Amino acid sequence: MRASWNWKTALFSGVYRASGFIVSSWQFGPVEAARAGALEFVLFSTLAGFTGAAIQRVRNVKPAWVAGTVALVAIPGLLHASEWLVHGRFHSAARERGVALSIGMTALAELFSLYVMREGAMLTGEEGRSLAEDVTRIPALVAGFLLWITGRGGAGGPERDVSPRGGRPTGGPCRAGRRPGRC
């Protein structure tokens, strides 16, 4: 069964996004910053569960630009339209600055999500591992992502091969011969 909700993406996205609104709203005081951060946490943890599942579903689609378009155009359009409306409805201070910061955070977050899911991390459902296993992989995933995004390598690039073992990657930390059956 394919995941329709990715609780790992929901959790991490909520925390990540709340920090942006806390920083953007801090000049209005800690209460307003906490309120805007809490609103962003609830909104993005709700939405990111669904969008994370969408990225999980398209992560290995060929050609790779299709997955990239979903991750960098379709999903951000939905997220930021919702974000703008919700923060407007609740009169969040610094809404413009918060949403602008959030758009920048989205570009980075969605690329990172696509990368780590192609590497077999942060997946839920039958394809997923425990959160503890995913968390232990984060330092190596961040390093690989930075190499990939700067054009210096990294196995999670958009054109790498995918093995027939349930869509697990054949390159990088999951290369054949390394931790068999774990990637």
The 8 nearest C-alpha neighbors of each residue, nearest first, counted from 0:
[[1, 2, 125, 124, 3, 126, 123, 56],
 [2, 0, 3, 124, 56, 125, 126, 52],
 [1, 3, 124, 4, 52, 123, 0, 5],
 [4, 2, 52, 49, 1, 5, 53, 48],
 [5, 3, 48, 49, 52, 2, 6, 51],
 [4, 6, 48, 52, 51, 7, 8, 123],
 [5, 7, 9, 48, 8, 4, 10, 123],
 [8, 6, 10, 9, 5, 121, 11, 123],
 [7, 9, 11, 6, 10, 5, 51, 12],
 [8, 10, 44, 48, 47, 6, 12, 7],
 [11, 9, 7, 13, 8, 12, 44, 6],
 [10, 12, 14, 8, 13, 9, 15, 7],
 [13, 11, 15, 9, 14, 10, 8, 16],
 [12, 14, 40, 44, 43, 16, 10, 11],
 [13, 15, 17, 11, 12, 16, 40, 18],
 [16, 14, 12, 13, 18, 17, 11, 19],
 [17, 15, 13, 18, 19, 14, 12, 39],
 [16, 18, 36, 40, 39, 14, 20, 19],
 [17, 19, 21, 16, 20, 15, 22, 36],
 [20, 18, 22, 16, 17, 21, 23, 97],
 [19, 21, 23, 36, 97, 17, 22, 18],
 [20, 22, 32, 36, 18, 24, 19, 23],
 [21, 23, 19, 25, 20, 24, 18, 32],
 [24, 22, 20, 97, 21, 25, 19, 96],
 [25, 23, 32, 21, 22, 26, 27, 93],
 [24, 26, 32, 28, 27, 22, 21, 23],
 [25, 27, 28, 24, 23, 32, 29, 22],
 [28, 26, 25, 24, 31, 32, 29, 92],
 [29, 27, 25, 26, 30, 31, 32, 24],
 [28, 30, 32, 31, 25, 33, 27, 26],
 [31, 29, 33, 32, 28, 34, 27, 25],
 [32, 30, 34, 33, 29, 28, 27, 35],
 [31, 33, 21, 24, 29, 25, 35, 30],
 [32, 34, 36, 30, 31, 35, 29, 37],
 [33, 35, 31, 37, 36, 32, 30, 38],
 [36, 34, 38, 32, 37, 33, 20, 91],
 [37, 35, 17, 21, 33, 39, 20, 34],
 [38, 36, 40, 34, 39, 35, 33, 41],
 [37, 39, 35, 41, 40, 36, 42, 34],
 [38, 40, 42, 36, 17, 37, 41, 43],
 [41, 39, 13, 37, 17, 43, 38, 42],
 [40, 42, 38, 44, 39, 43, 45, 37],
 [43, 41, 39, 45, 40, 44, 38, 46],
 [44, 42, 46, 13, 45, 40, 47, 41],
 [43, 45, 9, 13, 47, 41, 46, 42],
 [44, 46, 43, 42, 47, 48, 41, 9],
 [47, 45, 43, 48, 49, 44, 42, 50],
 [48, 46, 9, 50, 44, 49, 43, 51],
 [47, 49, 9, 5, 4, 51, 6, 46],
 [50, 48, 4, 52, 47, 51, 46, 3],
 [49, 51, 47, 53, 52, 48, 54, 46],
 [52, 50, 54, 48, 53, 49, 5, 47],
 [51, 53, 55, 5, 49, 4, 3, 50],
 [54, 52, 50, 56, 51, 55, 49, 57],
 [55, 53, 51, 57, 56, 52, 58, 50],
 [54, 56, 52, 53, 58, 57, 51, 116],
 [55, 57, 53, 54, 58, 52, 1, 2],
 [58, 56, 54, 60, 66, 59, 55, 53],
 [57, 59, 55, 54, 60, 66, 56, 117],
 [60, 58, 57, 61, 117, 63, 166, 66],
 [59, 61, 57, 58, 63, 66, 62, 65],
 [62, 60, 63, 59, 65, 64, 66, 158],
 [61, 63, 64, 65, 60, 66, 158, 157],
 [62, 64, 61, 65, 157, 66, 60, 67],
 [63, 65, 67, 66, 62, 68, 61, 157],
 [66, 64, 68, 63, 67, 62, 69, 60],
 [67, 65, 69, 68, 57, 64, 63, 58],
 [68, 66, 64, 70, 65, 69, 71, 63],
 [69, 67, 65, 71, 72, 66, 70, 64],
 [68, 70, 73, 66, 67, 72, 71, 74],
 [71, 69, 67, 68, 109, 74, 72, 66],
 [70, 72, 68, 69, 67, 75, 106, 73],
 [73, 71, 68, 75, 69, 74, 76, 70],
 [74, 72, 69, 76, 75, 71, 77, 70],
 [73, 75, 77, 76, 70, 72, 69, 78],
 [76, 74, 78, 77, 72, 73, 79, 71],
 [77, 75, 73, 74, 78, 79, 72, 80],
 [78, 76, 74, 75, 80, 79, 81, 73],
 [79, 77, 75, 81, 76, 80, 82, 74],
 [78, 80, 82, 81, 76, 77, 75, 83],
 [79, 81, 83, 82, 77, 78, 76, 84],
 [82, 80, 84, 79, 78, 83, 85, 77],
 [81, 83, 79, 85, 80, 84, 78, 86],
 [84, 82, 80, 86, 81, 85, 79, 87],
 [85, 83, 87, 81, 82, 86, 88, 80],
 [84, 86, 88, 82, 87, 83, 81, 89],
 [85, 87, 89, 91, 88, 83, 84, 90],
 [88, 86, 90, 84, 85, 89, 83, 91],
 [87, 89, 85, 86, 90, 84, 91, 83],
 [88, 90, 86, 87, 91, 85, 38, 84],
 [91, 89, 87, 88, 86, 92, 94, 85],
 [92, 90, 86, 94, 89, 35, 93, 87],
 [91, 93, 94, 24, 90, 27, 31, 35],
 [92, 94, 96, 95, 24, 97, 23, 91],
 [93, 95, 97, 92, 96, 91, 98, 86],
 [96, 94, 98, 97, 93, 99, 83, 92],
 [95, 97, 99, 93, 94, 98, 100, 23],
 [98, 96, 94, 100, 20, 23, 99, 95],
 [97, 99, 101, 95, 100, 96, 94, 102],
 [100, 98, 96, 102, 101, 97, 95, 103],
 [101, 99, 97, 103, 98, 102, 96, 104],
 [100, 102, 98, 104, 99, 103, 105, 97],
 [103, 101, 105, 99, 104, 100, 98, 106],
 [104, 102, 100, 105, 101, 106, 99, 107],
 [103, 105, 101, 107, 102, 106, 108, 100],
 [106, 104, 108, 102, 103, 107, 109, 101],
 [105, 107, 103, 104, 109, 108, 110, 71],
 [106, 108, 104, 105, 110, 109, 111, 103],
 [109, 107, 105, 111, 110, 106, 104, 112],
 [108, 110, 112, 111, 106, 70, 107, 105],
 [111, 109, 113, 107, 112, 108, 114, 106],
 [110, 112, 114, 108, 109, 113, 115, 107],
 [113, 111, 109, 115, 114, 110, 116, 108],
 [112, 114, 110, 116, 111, 115, 58, 109],
 [115, 113, 111, 117, 155, 112, 116, 110],
 [116, 114, 118, 120, 112, 117, 113, 111],
 [115, 117, 119, 120, 118, 113, 114, 112],
 [116, 118, 114, 115, 119, 58, 155, 113],
 [117, 119, 115, 116, 120, 168, 155, 114],
 [118, 120, 116, 117, 167, 182, 115, 122],
 [121, 119, 116, 115, 122, 133, 118, 127],
 [122, 120, 116, 133, 7, 123, 115, 127],
 [123, 121, 127, 120, 126, 116, 119, 55],
 [124, 122, 127, 5, 126, 2, 125, 121],
 [123, 125, 2, 127, 126, 1, 122, 0],
 [124, 126, 127, 123, 0, 1, 2, 128],
 [127, 125, 124, 123, 122, 128, 119, 165],
 [128, 126, 123, 122, 124, 125, 129, 121],
 [127, 129, 132, 130, 133, 122, 126, 123],
 [128, 130, 132, 131, 133, 127, 123, 121],
 [129, 131, 133, 132, 134, 128, 7, 121],
 [130, 132, 134, 129, 133, 135, 128, 136],
 [133, 131, 135, 129, 130, 134, 128, 136],
 [134, 132, 130, 136, 131, 135, 120, 121],
 [133, 135, 131, 137, 136, 132, 130, 138],
 [134, 136, 132, 133, 137, 131, 138, 139],
 [135, 137, 133, 134, 139, 138, 140, 132],
 [136, 138, 140, 134, 139, 135, 141, 133],
 [139, 137, 141, 140, 136, 142, 135, 134],
 [140, 138, 142, 141, 137, 136, 143, 172],
 [139, 141, 137, 143, 142, 138, 144, 136],
 [140, 142, 144, 138, 143, 139, 137, 145],
 [143, 141, 139, 145, 140, 144, 138, 146],
 [142, 144, 153, 140, 146, 145, 141, 147],
 [145, 143, 147, 141, 146, 142, 148, 140],
 [146, 144, 142, 148, 147, 143, 149, 141],
 [145, 147, 151, 143, 152, 149, 153, 144],
 [146, 148, 153, 152, 144, 150, 145, 149],
 [147, 149, 145, 150, 146, 144, 151, 152],
 [148, 150, 146, 147, 151, 145, 152, 144],
 [151, 149, 147, 148, 152, 146, 153, 145],
 [152, 150, 146, 149, 147, 153, 148, 145],
 [153, 151, 147, 146, 150, 154, 143, 156],
 [152, 154, 147, 143, 146, 155, 156, 144],
 [153, 155, 171, 170, 156, 152, 159, 143],
 [156, 154, 114, 153, 117, 118, 157, 159],
 [157, 155, 154, 158, 159, 147, 153, 114],
 [156, 158, 63, 159, 155, 64, 114, 67],
 [157, 159, 156, 63, 160, 62, 155, 61],
 [160, 158, 157, 156, 161, 154, 155, 170],
 [161, 159, 169, 162, 158, 168, 170, 157],
 [160, 162, 168, 169, 166, 167, 159, 163],
 [161, 163, 164, 169, 168, 167, 166, 160],
 [162, 164, 165, 166, 161, 167, 168, 169],
 [165, 163, 162, 166, 167, 161, 168, 180],
 [164, 166, 167, 163, 162, 126, 161, 168],
 [167, 165, 164, 161, 162, 163, 168, 59],
 [166, 168, 165, 162, 164, 182, 161, 119],
 [169, 167, 161, 162, 170, 118, 173, 166],
 [168, 170, 174, 162, 161, 173, 175, 160],
 [171, 169, 174, 154, 168, 173, 172, 159],
 [170, 172, 154, 174, 173, 153, 169, 155],
 [171, 173, 174, 170, 177, 154, 118, 139],
 [172, 174, 182, 171, 170, 169, 177, 168],
 [175, 173, 170, 169, 171, 172, 177, 176],
 [174, 176, 177, 169, 173, 179, 170, 178],
 [177, 175, 179, 174, 178, 173, 180, 169],
 [178, 176, 179, 175, 174, 173, 172, 181],
 [177, 179, 181, 180, 176, 173, 182, 175],
 [180, 178, 181, 177, 176, 175, 182, 173],
 [179, 181, 182, 178, 177, 164, 173, 175],
 [180, 182, 179, 178, 173, 177, 128, 119],
 [181, 173, 180, 167, 119, 179, 178, 168]]
